[in-house]
Amino acid sequence: MGRGKIEIKRIENSTNRQVTYSKRRNGIFKKAQELTVLCDAKVSLIMFSSTGKFHEFISPTTSTISLSL
């Protein structure tokens, strides 16, 4: 049996929110890496957590990226 549907809304508990962010971040990085390998796509992914931490994924074949915020 599959998982139940969840309501998409902000998680109020900060600990639960951080755990969910970490798990989903790892999942989206894995999907980006799979897309790079399977489809020979150039993928760049930049994420900022609510605490201001910076996470990035850049496929090995992608050249240097300049980012201005």
C-alpha positions as CSV (number, residue, x, y, z in Angstrom):
1,M,0.0,0.0,0.0
2,G,1.3,3.5,-0.8
3,R,1.9,6.4,1.4
4,G,-0.9,8.8,2.3
5,K,-1.2,12.2,0.9
6,I,0.2,15.1,3.0
7,E,-1.0,18.6,3.1
8,I,1.6,20.9,1.6
9,K,2.1,23.7,4.2
10,R,4.9,25.1,6.3
11,I,6.2,22.8,9.1
12,E,5.9,24.8,12.3
13,N,8.3,22.7,14.4
14,S,11.8,24.0,13.5
15,T,13.5,20.6,14.3
16,N,11.0,18.7,12.1
17,R,11.4,21.4,9.4
18,Q,15.2,21.0,9.3
19,V,15.0,17.2,9.2
20,T,12.5,17.4,6.3
21,Y,14.7,19.9,4.5
22,S,17.8,17.7,4.8
23,K,16.0,14.6,3.5
24,R,14.4,16.4,0.6
25,R,17.7,18.2,-0.2
26,N,19.5,14.9,-0.4
27,G,16.7,13.5,-2.6
28,I,16.7,16.4,-5.1
29,F,20.5,16.2,-5.3
30,K,20.3,12.5,-6.1
31,K,17.7,13.2,-8.8
32,A,19.9,15.9,-10.3
33,Q,22.9,13.5,-10.4
34,E,20.7,10.8,-12.0
35,L,19.5,13.2,-14.6
36,T,23.1,14.1,-15.4
37,V,24.1,10.5,-15.8
38,L,21.1,9.1,-17.6
39,C,20.4,12.0,-20.0
40,D,23.9,13.6,-20.3
41,A,22.3,16.8,-19.2
42,K,24.1,19.8,-17.6
43,V,22.5,20.4,-14.3
44,S,23.2,23.1,-11.8
45,L,21.2,23.3,-8.5
46,I,21.6,26.0,-5.8
47,M,19.7,25.9,-2.5
48,F,19.7,28.2,0.5
49,S,18.2,26.9,3.7
50,S,16.1,29.0,6.0
51,T,19.2,29.4,8.2
52,G,21.2,30.8,5.3
53,K,23.3,27.8,4.5
54,F,24.3,27.4,0.9
55,H,24.2,24.0,-0.9
56,E,25.0,23.4,-4.6
57,F,25.2,20.6,-7.2
58,I,26.9,21.2,-10.5
59,S,27.2,18.4,-13.0
60,P,30.9,17.5,-13.8
61,T,30.5,18.7,-17.4
62,T,29.1,22.1,-16.5
63,S,31.6,25.0,-16.9
64,T,32.1,27.6,-14.1
65,I,29.0,29.6,-13.2
66,S,29.0,33.2,-12.1
67,L,26.4,34.1,-9.6
68,S,25.4,37.5,-8.5
69,L,23.0,38.1,-5.7
